[in-house]
């Protein structure tokens, strides 16, 4: 349960119609994540992946 979601879990908040962005913000706040984690979904993964070896 998270205070930013009126005491609901993330699953409960999503099921109740809370927008996913608000749920993600509450999860990040509750777990002390920095901006890197908060905006990870906006990263271009092709740029951050390591090249394969071999």
CORMOTA-V707841 format. One record per residue. PHI is phi in whole degrees, 0 to 359 (999 if undefined). PSI is psi in degrees with one decimal (* if undefined). BURIAL is + if it has 16 or more other C-alpha atoms within 10 Angstrom, else -. Layout:
PHI	PSI	BURIAL
PHI	PSI	BURIAL
This chain:
999	142.9	-
231	140.6	+
296	-34.5	-
291	-10.6	+
244	29.9	+
56	38.6	-
80	6.4	-
268	159.2	-
282	168.5	+
300	-43.6	+
299	-43.2	-
295	-40.9	-
296	-44.1	+
297	-43.0	+
296	-28.8	-
276	-0.7	-
96	9.4	-
291	132.5	-
302	138.8	-
307	-36.8	-
298	-41.4	-
295	-38.7	-
295	-45.1	+
299	-42.4	-
299	-42.3	+
294	-39.9	+
297	-45.8	+
298	-42.9	+
297	-44.8	-
292	-27.8	-
257	2.6	-
70	30.7	-
285	149.1	-
271	-177.7	-
297	-27.6	-
299	-47.6	-
290	-38.5	-
299	-35.2	+
249	15.5	-
305	-37.4	-
295	-12.4	-
261	-1.8	-
287	145.5	-
275	102.7	-
296	-22.1	-
296	-27.4	-
275	-22.6	-
257	-10.0	-
285	145.7	-
277	145.0	-
295	147.9	-
287	146.4	-
265	148.8	-
91	*	-
